Amino acid sequence: MLKMSDDILQKIIKRIILVLVGFFCYFYALYASDFAELHIQFAGLDFPIFIGEILLGVCVLLFLIYILKFSVCFNLRFVWLGTLYVSWVLAKAFLGYVHWGPLALRNAALFYYPFFALIGYMIFERSLYQGLGRWFLLGFLLWNLLFVNINDYFVIAFLMLAFGLSWHLRQQVLRFAGIFLCAFYVIHSRVMWWGCRSHMVGIGVMAIFLAGYFLFGMFKAQRRVKLLTLFVLVVIFVGFLFKFGDHNALKSMMTFRQLVKEYKKLDVDVRKNETTYIHEPLIVRLYNENSKTLPLFTNKNSKNQSLFLDKPREEVEKHSLPEIKMIAEPSQVPVEPAVQSDSSPSHERRLDVAYANICFRLFVWKDMVDDFIKQKAWGGVSFGQPQRSPSLEAAHWATADWLRDGWITPHNSFLHMIYRGGLVGFVCVVMIFGLLVNMTRRFLKLRSVWGGLLVGCLVYWVTISNFLVFLEFPYNAIPFWTFWGMTLAYLHTLEKDSLCA
């Protein structure tokens, strides 16, 4: 009787976490930053507690109750490494907060959101996605694809899951119906082809991965048949891309020589302006609040955004902040827009803006590397130090962003990990790519269709993370890491089944 009660309690805790995380991931997919910015502000704190961090706290508490109550055993090496990692993140966040301010807590999120991979691994149960659960999930995914305006960076995950569930239906008619609806969405919806270049590159890399995984990894045929099939698929893919995609965006990525020419031309202007550039301290804001986002609870004596300087706190106490005059003209180099959801985009981006947006990233990354080397930050740049880009500031690019916030975003989550984490961040990046390759190899060994589709989603997200502020935001990072953990749990489930067979 006691054993039965423990089994029930185990399921209850796991289901509570599953429902909570599933609810949050879905609302992130629907409302992105509007949902992520919901927060509680307590008196005495100079930073808000966002709803994602509330979820993290609840999940940590339930996770600890689960492993302590049921004496869950972990590999001792994993426990020691996990303890050291958590201690390192907490120490860097605390020191950065004391020395600089609340921005340290925002940058620490890049390293504590991966905890949701552990949560995803814990809550995965294969039985939930069989029987009635499979039908409910398939209907839910197709309904959202066809009728709901979900965040475009999550379309691929919805599509791959819907295709996989349809493929595994036993009834042939229903199987073809599900696959047809998925194909109809791919052809009908321009969100698959129209949008920022990061999205287009992500889809291209994912398509290459899936072709290699299924065609060369699982499909048994003569080599020339495989090559011919690959050629046909490439022609179809490129045809769709040039038919429905942004031609100027494609041209800006394919004309490398012209890109180099544009970069050199812009670099001349940057170097010329650097001679008169003065690095002034700026007011730094924790985040740029959406106008329609309201706090869950705010103390009337508190502010919902923390303000502080780009100097350490002890220096702020000695010096007053000089007045910074806002530059009236708009940014010469606007940040690349998100994927356009409109199925009938009215115009393509200007080619000069397309080139400039690429150069924008190159200058930010160059300045990050220069700053990293200058500080000899092998332990990583402080979580609290606002990131500045002298090149952009000297040329007065993106002034609306860095003058408003007091810092600039790197638009590369993995480079950001290395910048803030140093050697630890580098090891994290190597582990991410290494585990991705390892999961692919093991799924291929099991000849798993589901495995290819799941890793394909991760490949898409990992690719766009090289060009976007992706893993820093809770509305991207929490679904990504949860999906990663569940994929790994599914792999281990398959391996256990193969050993028992």
N, C-alpha and C positions, 0 to 999 in steps of 0.2 A: 504493500500500500504506500509506504514511504517512497519507494522507487518510482512508482507511478506518479506521485505528487511532484517529485523532482523533475521527471520528464515533462510534465505539464508546465511547471514553472520555467523550465528551460525554453520551451516553445513560446510561452507568453513573453518572456524578455526579448527573445529574438524577433517575435512578430511586432512587438511595440517599436523596436528600433527600425525594423523593415518599413513599417507604416510611416514613422516619422521621417526617415531619410527619403523614402519614396515620395511622400507629400512635398518635401522641400525640393527635391530634384525636379519634380514636375512643375512646381511654381517658379523655380529658377528658369526652366525651359520656356515658360509662358511670359514671365514678367521681368526676368533678368535683374538689372540693377534696381528697378522700382521695388521689387520684393526684397532684394538683398540689403537695401538701405534702411529697412525697418529696424528700429533699435530702441533701447531703453537708456535713458540718461540719468545717472544718479548724482546727487549733490556731493561735491567733494572730488569727483572724478573729472579730469580734463579730456576725457574721451568717451564716446558712446559704446554701449555693448550691443553689437549688431546681432540680428536674428540668427545668422550663421554660426556665430560664436556661442549663442545660447544652445543651438542644436549640438555643437561640439561638446559643450559642457555636459549636457544631458546624456549624450552617447558615451562619453568617458565614464560617467558615473554608472550607467547601466552595464557597460563593459566590465568595469572593476567588480561590480556585484556579481556578474556572471562568472568570471574566472575564479573569484574567491569562494563563492557559494558552491560551485561544482568542481573545484580543484582542477581546473583546466591546465594541462601541462604544456609547456613550450620548450623548445630546444634551448638549453642553457646559454649557448653562444648568442642566439637570437635575443634572449632576455638582456644579456649584458650589453650587446650592441644597441638595442632599443633604449636601455636606460641611459647610456652615454649620449645617444643622439638627443633624447628628450632634455637631458641636463644641459647639453650644448645650446639647444634652441632657447630654453628658458633663461640661461645665463646671458646669451647675446641680446635677447629681447629686454631683459631687465637692465643691463648696462646701457643699451642704446636708449631706453626710455629715461633713465636717470640723467644721462649725459646730454641727450638731444630733445626727447619728448615723445609724444604718442605715435609719431610716424614709425617708430621702431616696432610697435605692435602690428601695424599694417604690413610691414615687410616681413615680419616673423611668420605671417600667415602662409607665405610661400613654402615654408618648411614644416608647419604643423597641419596643414590640410591633408598631407598624405596619410594621416591617421585614419582617414575615411576608407583607405584601401583595406586596412585591418577590419574595419566595421563591415565593409562589403563582403570580405571573405567570411566573416562570422555569420552574417544573416542569410547567406546563400543556401537555399534548399531546392534541390532539383525537383522534388515532388510538387512544389508550388507552381511549376510551369508545365505541368502535365494535366491531362484530363480537362476539367472545367476551367482550371487556371489558364491553360493554354488558349482556350477559346476566348476567355475574357481579355487576356493580354493582347491577342491578335486583333480583336475588335477595337480595343482601346487605341492601339497603335495606328491602325488604318483610319479610324475616325479622326484622330489628331492630324495625320498626314493630309487627309483630304479636305477637312473642314475647319481646322483650328490653325491659327497663326502662331506656330511655335517658334522659338528662337532658332534662327537659321543654322547656327553651329551645332544644333542637336538633331537636325533633319536626318543626317547620315545614320545616327544611332537608331532612330525610330525606324528608318527604312530597312537597315540591315536586320534588325530584330523581327520586323514584320515579314521580311522575305524568308528568314530562317524558320519562323513558325509556320509559314505557309508551305515551305518545302517539305516539312516533316509531317504534314497532315496525311492521314492514311487514305481518306477518300479522295480519289483522283480528281473528281470534278471540283471539289472545294480547294484542292491544292492548286489547280490551274487558275481558279478564280482569284485566289489570294495573290499568286504570282502576277497575274494580269493586272490587278489593282496596283501592285508595286511598280510594274513596268509603266502603267498609265501615269502614275505620279512622276516617274523619272522623265517621261517624255513631255508631259503637260506642264509641270512646274518648272519655271525658269530659275527657281532658287538653287537648283542643282548646277546651273551653268552660269548664272549671272551674279556677280557680286565682287567683293574685294579679291585681290590677287591671292591673298593667303588662302582663301576658301577654294579658289580654282586650283592652286598648287596642291592643296590638301586632297582634293578629289582626284587629281591626276596621279599623285603618289599612291593613294589608296587603290586606284584602278590598276596600277602597275603591280602592286602587292597582290591583289586578288587574282590577277591574271597569272602571276607566277605561282601562287599558292595552289590554285585549282588546276590550271592548265599543265604546269610542269611538275607540280608536286603530287597531284592525285589522279590526273587524267591519264589513262593507259592508252597510248597510241604511238604511231611512228613519229619520229622527230619532225619530219617534213609536214605531217598533218598538224602537229602542234604549232609549228612556225606559221603555217598558212592560216590557222585559226587565230593566232595572235595578230597577224597582219590585218585580217578582216576586222577584229575587235578594235585595233588601233585606228583604222580608217573610220569606223563608226563613231568611236569616241571623239576623235578630232573633228569629224563632221558636225557632231552635236555641239562641240565647244565653239567652233567658228560660226555655226548657224545661230546659236542662242547667246553666246558669250559676248563680253565687252571687247571689241576688237582692239581698241587702244590699250586696254589693260594687257591683252595678250602680246601686242606689238612691243610694249615697253619691257616685257620680260624676255622676248625672243631676240631683240636687236641689241646684243651685248655691246657691240662696238659703239653704238650711239649712246648707250647708257654710260659707258666710260667717258665719252666726250662730254656729256651733260654733267657728270660728277666733277670732272676737272674744271669745267666752266664755273660751276657753283663754288668749288673749292677756292678759286681765285678770289671771289667776292668775300668768302669767309675770312681768308688770310688777310685781305686788305682791311677789313673791319676790325680784326683782332688787335691791330696796333692802337686803336682808340677805345677798345672795350675795357670797361671797369667792372669787376665782379662785385656787385652790390648785394648786401643781405636782403632777403625777401621775406615777406610774411608767408608762412607755410601752413597750408590747410591739410587736415587729415584726409578729406575727400571732397569732391565737388558734388554737392547734394542736388539730386533731381528736384525740380520745383514742385512736383506733385506728390513727392514722397513725404509722409507724415510719420513722426516717431510713435512707437507703441506707447511710450510713457516718457515724458520729459519733465524734470523738476523745473519749476518756473524760474529758479535762480541760476539755472545752468544753461550753457549753450550747447547746441547739438553738433557743433563743429569746433574742434580745438584749434586754437591759433598759437603759433610759436615761430621762432626765427630759424634761419638756416645756420645759426651759430650754436655752440653748446650752451646749455642753460646758465652755467656760471659766467659766461661772457655776456649773456643777455642782461644779467643783473648789473653789470658795470656800464653798459653802453645803451643808449636809447636807439631805437630804430630810425634810420633816416627815411624821409618820405620818398617813396618810389612813384614816379609818375607813370601811369599806364599809357602805353603806346596806343594811339587811337585807331590806327589803320589795322585792318584784319590781317591775320597771319598770311605771310606769303606762301608758306608751305603747309596747307591744312593737313591734319591727320587723316589717313585713309578711312573712308566711311565703312560702316559695317555692311554686311551682305544685304542687298536690297530685296525685300520680300515681294515687291510689286512684280506680278507676272508679266507686265508689259512696260518695262522701263522706257522712259520717254527719250533719253539721250545717253550717249556714252560719255565717259569722263574725258576731259581734255588730255591730250598726249603729254603736254608739258607738265601738267599736274601729276600725271602718272609717273613720269620720270622723277619729278621732284620728291614724291612720296617715298620712292626707293632710296633716293639720296638722303632724305630725312633720316631714315633708319641707319644708313651707313655712317652718317656723321654722329648719331647718338651712340652707336656701338663703338666707333673709334674713340670717342671721348670717354666711354666707360673703360675701355682697355687702357687708355692713357692714365686715367685716374687710378685704376687698380695697380698699375706698374709704379706710378709715382708714389703711392702710399705703401708699396710692397705689402699689400694686404693679403698675405697667404692665408690668414685666418678669416678673410672676408672683410669688406667694408662694413662699418657699423650699421646695424639695422636702422638706426635713427637718423643717420646723415642723409639729408635730402640730396637726391641725385640731380646734378646740374649738367648742362651741355654747353660749354663755352662756344662751340661752333654755332649752335642755333641762336644763342643769345647775342653773339657778336653780329650775326647776319640779320637779327630781328625776325627770325622765323618762329612760327608757332607761339608768338608772344601772348596770344589770348590764353594759351594753356599754361605756360610756365610762370607768367606773371600772376595768373589767377591762383595757381596751386602752390607755387614756390618750389616746384620740382618737376622733373620730366619723367615719363615712363620709357622703359628700354625697348618695348615691342619685341622682346625675345625672352621668353620665360626661362630658358635653359642658360642663356648668357647671364640673366639676372641671378639665377641660382649660384653661378660661379662668382659673380661680382659680390654678392652678399655673403656667400658661404665659404669662399676661398677653396681650399683643398677639400673640405667637407662637401661643399656644393659641387665641385668637380666629380667627386666620388658618387654623389647622388645622381648626377646626369649620366655617368657611365653605367650605373646600375639600372636606370630607367631603360636605356637603349639595350643593354645586355639582357635584361629580363624580357624585353619585347622579342628579341631574337630567340631567346631560349624557349619562350612560350610557343612561338611559331614552329620551331623544330619539334617540340614535343606533341603539338596538335597534329602536325604532319605525320608523325610516327603512328598516331592513333587514327589517321585518315578521317579526321573530324571536320565535317562541313560547318558545324556550328563554330568550331574553333577558328576557322578562317574568317568567318563573318565578324566574330567578336574582336579578333586581333585587328581586322581591317578597320573597325571603328577607332580602335586605339591608335592605329597608324595615322589615320586622318587627324585626330586631335593632337598627336605628337608633332605632326608636320606643321599644322597652323600655329602651334605654340612657339615655333621658331621665328614667327613674324608678327605676333600679336601679344597684347597684354592678356594672357589667357589663364595660366595657372595661378596668378596672383589674386584673381577675383573669385569669391565664393560661388557665384552662380555658374562658373565654369569648372572650378577646381573640385568642388564637392561631388558633382555628378561624375566627373572624370575619374577621380580616385575611387569612388564607390564602384563604378563600372570595372575599373582595373581589378579591384579585390574580388569581385564576383566572377570575373573571367578566370582568375587564378584558381578560385575555389572550384569552378566547373572543370578546369583541367585536372585538378587533383581527384575529383570525383570520377572522371573518365579513367584515369590511371588506376584507381582502386578497383573499378569495375573490370578493367582488362586483366588485372592480376587474379581476380576471383573467377574469371571465365575459364 
